[in-house]
């Protein structure tokens, strides 16, 4: 491998084919990709497309939902995610007051305007709420006092503050006139995702007809007890036009549920981290602004201090999810990696959705694999080496 400049050669084992490939990078894009015969294939790392996370609330102690925060915080998180193999992500703003949401999305937009690396990393903003179910269970940890019916003028204000960067909106279609609101969002280029819902099957079908295209962390942010059938989980799984996001950290969903989602949705299944700001932090007890005192266990599970049975959010990243899927035989490396990179990129119409292909952005990760374990070695963003194990270069 040559040093990154205007052009470079990267050699590795293709994550999907398992064959040695030589990738030529020029001016930030993949200019060539061809097989070759190395003298020692076992010495080569694996190479795959950079990971795309549709839902990140914060990372390594920095939170997008604790106001006020600075543009520097957004840039810090954007750079820190390189060590997780993430080359594009959607900072996620959860249910809050209208003014707080406007402030948060505006700050992310300013961070993108001020810093080119941040602008290249932030593929869009994900607003999760406040147009969700007010019911306990379905609402999850979102504050009840801020939950409200969809309001188009309010959303337009947020979008203006965000400079048009809001690309995903999670809502529940149980509210009256939700379909009209969804249709307006869809027509404006916003991906509407169903989540934190207690909607009826007909309301879900109506939302899909209006333009809803995704399910947010299906199986979580839901009631503890549901009718056997029908219910909103079955209905979303059955909707052919809904793509499904799942948190595959081993704590949020049983392996059987993940298996059913993968089999049902196929290339419409995607992994998300939904990571809160305690992701990347060591095990221990923390005081949070949502949920109070929480505990992050040595195993990586985050739960409330008063009741270990209640999860306090996701504290793991996409690499962890890929390893969990591999360890439990739920998918092979190619499919697990695609669900975390190429598929969400394609779904959101990002250039990186082309994956390892000539003309695609050189958003690449090099990693070692030992069984189900994945050890990240290097991350490239637009052909630039931005992270190396044990050493951050930028």
C-alpha positions as CSV (number, residue, x, y, z in Angstrom):
1,X,0.0,0.0,0.0
2,X,1.3,3.4,-0.9
3,X,0.8,6.5,1.2
4,X,-2.5,8.3,0.6
5,X,-2.1,11.3,-1.6
6,X,-3.8,11.9,-4.9
7,X,-3.6,8.1,-5.7
8,X,-2.9,4.9,-3.8
9,X,-3.0,1.2,-4.0
10,X,-4.8,-0.8,-1.3
11,X,-4.6,-4.6,-1.2
12,X,-6.8,-6.9,0.8
13,X,-9.2,-9.8,0.9
14,X,-12.6,-8.7,-0.5
15,X,-15.1,-8.9,2.4
16,X,-17.7,-10.5,0.1
17,X,-15.9,-12.7,-2.4
18,X,-13.1,-13.7,-0.1
19,X,-10.6,-13.2,-2.9
20,X,-7.5,-11.0,-3.0
21,X,-8.2,-7.6,-4.6
22,X,-6.1,-4.6,-5.5
23,X,-8.0,-1.3,-5.2
24,X,-6.7,1.8,-7.0
25,X,-7.8,5.0,-5.3
26,X,-7.5,8.3,-7.2
27,X,-8.9,11.7,-6.2
28,X,-11.0,10.2,-3.5
29,X,-12.8,7.5,-5.5
30,X,-12.1,3.9,-6.5
31,X,-10.5,4.1,-9.9
32,X,-9.7,0.4,-10.3
33,X,-10.5,-2.9,-8.6
34,X,-9.0,-6.1,-9.9
35,X,-8.0,-9.5,-8.6
36,X,-4.4,-10.4,-8.1
37,X,-2.3,-13.3,-6.8
38,X,-0.4,-12.3,-3.6
39,X,2.6,-14.3,-2.4
40,X,1.0,-14.7,1.0
41,X,-2.8,-14.2,1.0
42,X,-2.9,-15.0,4.8
43,X,-1.0,-11.8,5.5
44,X,-3.6,-9.6,3.8
45,X,-6.3,-7.8,5.8
46,X,-9.9,-7.9,4.8
47,X,-11.2,-4.8,3.0
48,X,-14.8,-3.6,3.0
49,X,-16.9,-0.5,2.4
50,X,-17.1,2.0,5.3
51,X,-20.0,1.5,7.7
52,X,-23.2,3.7,7.4
53,X,-25.1,4.2,10.7
54,X,-28.6,5.7,10.3
55,X,-29.0,6.4,14.0
56,X,-26.4,7.7,16.4
57,X,-27.4,9.8,19.5
58,X,-23.8,10.4,20.7
59,X,-20.5,8.8,21.3
60,X,-17.8,8.5,23.9
61,X,-19.3,10.9,26.3
62,X,-20.5,13.5,23.7
63,X,-24.3,13.8,23.3
64,X,-26.4,15.4,20.6
65,X,-29.3,15.6,22.9
66,X,-27.8,17.4,25.9
67,X,-28.1,21.1,25.2
68,X,-26.3,23.3,24.7
69,X,-23.6,21.7,22.7
70,X,-21.1,23.1,20.3
71,X,-20.1,22.7,16.7
72,X,-16.8,21.3,18.0
73,X,-18.6,18.5,19.7
74,X,-20.2,17.4,16.4
75,X,-16.9,17.5,14.7
76,X,-15.2,15.6,17.6
77,X,-17.8,12.8,17.3
78,X,-17.6,12.7,13.5
79,X,-13.8,12.1,13.8
80,X,-14.1,9.7,16.7
81,X,-16.4,7.4,14.7
82,X,-13.6,6.6,12.3
83,X,-12.2,4.3,14.9
84,X,-15.5,2.4,14.7
85,X,-15.2,2.0,10.9
86,X,-18.1,4.5,10.4
87,X,-17.7,6.7,7.3
88,X,-21.2,8.2,7.1
89,X,-23.8,8.6,9.8
90,X,-27.0,10.4,10.8
91,X,-26.8,12.2,14.1
92,X,-30.1,11.6,15.9
93,X,-32.1,14.2,17.8
94,X,-34.8,12.7,20.0
95,X,-38.1,14.0,21.4
96,X,-37.7,17.4,23.0
97,X,-39.3,20.8,23.0
98,X,-39.7,22.3,19.5
99,X,-37.1,25.0,20.4
100,X,-34.6,22.5,21.6
101,X,-34.9,20.4,18.4
102,X,-34.5,23.5,16.3
103,X,-31.4,24.5,18.3
104,X,-29.8,21.0,18.0
105,X,-30.3,20.5,14.3
106,X,-29.1,24.1,13.7
107,X,-25.9,23.4,15.6
108,X,-25.3,20.2,13.6
109,X,-25.8,22.2,10.4
110,X,-23.4,24.8,11.5
111,X,-20.8,22.2,12.3
112,X,-21.1,20.8,8.8
113,X,-20.8,24.3,7.3
114,X,-17.7,25.0,9.4
115,X,-15.7,21.8,8.9
116,X,-15.3,19.8,5.7
117,X,-14.6,16.5,7.5
118,X,-17.8,16.8,9.5
119,X,-19.7,17.7,6.4
120,X,-18.4,14.6,4.6
121,X,-19.3,12.4,7.6
122,X,-22.8,13.7,8.3
123,X,-25.0,12.3,5.6
124,X,-28.1,13.8,7.1
125,X,-29.9,14.4,10.4
126,X,-32.3,11.9,11.9
127,X,-35.1,13.4,14.0
128,X,-36.7,10.7,16.2
129,X,-39.9,12.2,17.6
130,X,-41.6,14.1,19.0
131,X,-44.5,12.9,16.7
132,X,-44.5,9.4,18.4
133,X,-46.9,7.5,20.6
134,X,-47.6,8.9,24.0
135,X,-48.3,5.4,25.4
136,X,-45.9,3.9,28.0
137,X,-43.7,1.2,26.4
138,X,-44.2,2.4,22.9
139,X,-42.8,5.8,23.9
140,X,-39.6,4.2,25.3
141,X,-37.4,6.7,27.1
142,X,-38.8,9.7,25.2
143,X,-40.2,12.5,27.4
144,X,-44.0,12.4,27.6
145,X,-44.3,16.1,28.1
146,X,-42.8,16.8,24.6
147,X,-44.8,14.2,22.6
148,X,-47.2,15.8,20.2
149,X,-49.1,15.4,17.0
150,X,-47.3,16.1,13.7
151,X,-47.2,19.7,12.6
152,X,-45.9,20.6,9.2
153,X,-45.1,24.3,9.9
154,X,-43.0,23.2,12.9
155,X,-41.1,20.6,10.9
156,X,-40.4,23.3,8.2
157,X,-38.8,25.5,10.9
158,X,-36.6,22.6,11.9
159,X,-35.7,21.9,8.3
160,X,-34.8,25.6,7.7
161,X,-32.6,25.6,10.8
162,X,-30.9,22.4,9.6
163,X,-30.3,23.8,6.1
164,X,-32.3,21.0,4.6
165,X,-30.2,18.3,6.3
166,X,-33.0,16.5,8.0
167,X,-33.2,13.3,5.9
168,X,-34.9,10.8,8.3
169,X,-38.0,11.4,10.5
170,X,-39.2,8.8,12.9
171,X,-42.9,9.1,13.8
172,X,-46.0,7.1,14.7
173,X,-48.8,7.1,12.2
174,X,-51.4,6.8,15.0
175,X,-52.0,10.5,15.0
176,X,-55.0,11.9,13.0
177,X,-53.9,13.4,9.6
178,X,-50.5,11.6,9.8
179,X,-50.9,10.4,6.2
180,X,-51.1,13.9,4.9
181,X,-48.0,14.9,7.0
182,X,-46.1,11.8,5.8
183,X,-46.9,12.6,2.2
184,X,-45.5,16.1,2.5
185,X,-42.3,14.8,4.1
186,X,-41.9,12.2,1.4
187,X,-42.4,14.8,-1.3
188,X,-39.8,17.0,0.2
189,X,-37.2,14.2,0.1
190,X,-37.4,13.2,3.8
191,X,-37.4,9.4,4.6
192,X,-40.3,8.8,7.0
193,X,-39.7,5.9,9.4
194,X,-42.3,4.2,11.6
195,X,-41.2,3.9,15.2
196,X,-42.3,4.2,18.8
197,X,-45.8,3.5,17.7
198,X,-49.1,2.0,18.8
199,X,-50.6,2.3,15.4
200,X,-53.2,-0.1,14.1
201,X,-52.5,-2.2,11.1
202,X,-54.7,0.0,8.9
203,X,-52.8,3.1,10.1
204,X,-49.5,1.5,9.2
205,X,-50.8,0.5,5.8
206,X,-52.1,4.0,5.3
207,X,-48.7,5.4,6.3
208,X,-46.9,3.2,3.7
209,X,-49.4,4.3,1.0
210,X,-48.6,7.9,2.0
211,X,-44.8,7.3,1.6
212,X,-43.4,5.9,4.8
213,X,-40.4,3.7,3.9
214,X,-38.6,2.4,7.0
215,X,-39.1,0.9,10.4
216,X,-37.0,2.4,13.3
217,X,-35.4,-0.3,15.5
218,X,-38.3,-2.7,15.0
219,X,-39.1,-4.7,18.1
220,X,-37.9,-2.0,20.4
221,X,-39.7,1.1,21.6
222,X,-42.7,-1.1,21.9
223,X,-45.2,-2.3,24.5
224,X,-44.0,-5.1,26.7
225,X,-47.2,-7.0,25.9
226,X,-48.9,-7.1,22.5
227,X,-51.9,-8.9,21.0
228,X,-50.8,-12.2,19.4
229,X,-52.1,-10.9,16.1
230,X,-52.6,-8.5,14.6
231,X,-50.0,-6.1,16.0
232,X,-47.8,-3.4,14.7
233,X,-44.6,-5.6,14.6
234,X,-46.2,-8.2,12.4
235,X,-47.8,-5.5,10.2
236,X,-44.5,-3.8,9.5
237,X,-42.7,-7.0,8.8
238,X,-45.4,-7.9,6.3
239,X,-45.2,-4.5,4.4
240,X,-43.1,-5.1,1.3
241,X,-42.3,-1.4,0.9
242,X,-40.9,-1.0,4.5
243,X,-37.2,-1.4,5.0
244,X,-36.4,-2.6,8.6
245,X,-33.7,-1.4,11.0
246,X,-32.7,-3.5,14.0
247,X,-30.4,-3.1,16.9
248,X,-28.3,-6.3,16.8
249,X,-26.3,-5.8,20.0
250,X,-27.5,-9.0,21.7
251,X,-29.4,-7.2,24.3
252,X,-32.3,-5.4,22.5
253,X,-33.6,-8.4,20.4
254,X,-33.4,-12.1,20.8
255,X,-31.5,-14.0,18.1
256,X,-34.8,-15.6,16.9
257,X,-36.3,-12.2,16.2
258,X,-33.2,-11.1,14.3
259,X,-33.3,-14.3,12.3
260,X,-37.0,-13.8,11.4
261,X,-36.3,-10.1,10.3
262,X,-33.3,-11.2,8.2
263,X,-35.2,-14.0,6.5
264,X,-38.4,-11.9,5.9
265,X,-36.7,-8.7,4.7
266,X,-33.6,-10.0,3.0
267,X,-31.8,-7.1,1.3
268,X,-34.3,-4.7,3.0
269,X,-32.8,-5.4,6.5
270,X,-30.3,-3.0,8.0
271,X,-28.3,-2.8,11.2
272,X,-28.2,0.4,13.3
273,X,-26.4,1.1,16.5
274,X,-28.9,3.6,18.0
275,X,-25.9,4.3,20.2
276,X,-26.3,6.7,23.1
277,X,-23.4,8.9,24.3
278,X,-22.1,6.2,26.7
279,X,-21.1,4.1,23.7
280,X,-17.3,3.8,23.7
281,X,-17.1,4.5,27.4
282,X,-15.8,2.0,30.0
283,X,-18.1,-0.1,32.2
284,X,-19.4,1.6,35.2
285,X,-22.2,3.7,36.7
286,X,-23.3,6.9,35.1
287,X,-25.8,9.7,35.8
288,X,-27.8,10.6,32.6
289,X,-30.2,13.3,31.7
290,X,-32.7,10.6,30.4
291,X,-33.3,7.8,32.8
292,X,-31.3,9.0,35.7
293,X,-28.6,6.6,37.1
294,X,-27.6,3.8,34.7
295,X,-25.1,1.0,34.7
296,X,-23.0,-0.2,31.8
297,X,-21.9,-3.8,32.5
298,X,-18.6,-5.4,31.6
299,X,-20.6,-7.4,29.0
300,X,-21.6,-4.1,27.3
301,X,-25.2,-3.9,28.4
302,X,-26.7,-0.6,29.5
303,X,-29.5,-0.7,32.1
304,X,-31.2,1.4,34.6
305,X,-29.6,1.3,38.1
306,X,-32.9,0.7,39.9
307,X,-33.9,-2.2,37.6
308,X,-31.3,-4.3,35.7
309,X,-34.1,-5.7,33.5
310,X,-34.8,-2.3,31.9
311,X,-32.5,-1.3,29.1
312,X,-31.2,2.3,29.1
313,X,-30.3,2.5,25.5
314,X,-27.7,1.0,23.2
315,X,-24.1,1.3,24.2
316,X,-22.5,-0.6,21.3
317,X,-21.6,0.3,17.7
318,X,-22.1,-1.4,14.3
319,X,-18.9,-3.5,14.6
320,X,-20.3,-5.1,17.7
321,X,-23.5,-5.8,15.9
322,X,-21.7,-7.4,13.0
323,X,-19.8,-9.6,15.5
324,X,-23.0,-10.6,17.2
325,X,-24.6,-11.6,14.0
326,X,-21.6,-13.6,13.0
327,X,-21.2,-15.3,16.4
328,X,-24.8,-16.5,16.3
329,X,-24.7,-17.7,12.7
330,X,-27.5,-15.3,11.7
331,X,-25.6,-14.2,8.5
332,X,-22.3,-14.6,6.8
333,X,-19.7,-11.8,6.8
334,X,-20.8,-10.5,3.4
335,X,-24.5,-10.1,4.4
336,X,-23.7,-8.8,7.9
337,X,-21.3,-6.2,6.5
338,X,-23.7,-5.2,3.7
339,X,-26.5,-4.7,6.3
340,X,-24.2,-2.2,8.0
341,X,-22.8,-0.4,5.0
342,X,-24.0,-0.9,1.4
343,X,-27.7,-1.5,2.1
344,X,-28.3,1.6,4.2
345,X,-26.2,3.6,1.8
346,X,-28.3,2.3,-1.1
347,X,-31.5,2.9,0.8
348,X,-30.6,6.5,1.5
349,X,-29.3,7.0,-2.0
350,X,-25.7,7.8,-0.9
351,X,-22.9,7.5,-3.4
352,X,-21.2,5.0,-1.0
353,X,-24.1,2.7,-1.6
354,X,-22.2,1.4,-4.6
355,X,-19.8,-0.4,-2.2
356,X,-16.5,-1.6,-3.6
357,X,-17.0,-0.6,-7.2
358,X,-15.2,1.6,-9.7
359,X,-16.4,5.2,-9.4
360,X,-17.6,4.8,-5.8
361,X,-16.2,7.0,-3.0
362,X,-13.1,5.4,-1.5
363,X,-14.8,5.0,1.9
364,X,-13.0,1.9,3.0
365,X,-12.1,-0.1,6.1
366,X,-9.3,-2.7,6.5
367,X,-9.8,-5.2,9.3
368,X,-8.7,-8.6,10.6
369,X,-11.1,-11.4,11.2
370,X,-10.7,-14.2,13.7
371,X,-13.9,-16.3,13.6
372,X,-16.7,-13.9,14.6
373,X,-14.2,-11.3,15.9
374,X,-13.5,-8.2,13.8
375,X,-10.5,-6.1,14.5
376,X,-10.4,-2.7,12.7
377,X,-7.1,-1.7,11.4
378,X,-7.6,1.3,9.2
379,X,-10.4,3.6,8.0
380,X,-10.4,5.7,4.8
381,X,-12.8,8.5,4.0
382,X,-12.8,9.7,0.4
383,X,-9.5,8.0,-0.1
384,X,-7.9,9.7,2.9
385,X,-6.4,7.6,5.7
386,X,-8.2,9.0,8.7
387,X,-7.7,6.3,11.3
388,X,-5.0,3.7,11.9
389,X,-5.2,1.2,14.9
390,X,-3.3,2.6,17.9
391,X,-2.9,5.9,16.0
392,X,-5.4,8.6,14.9
393,X,-3.9,10.4,12.0
394,X,-6.4,13.2,11.8
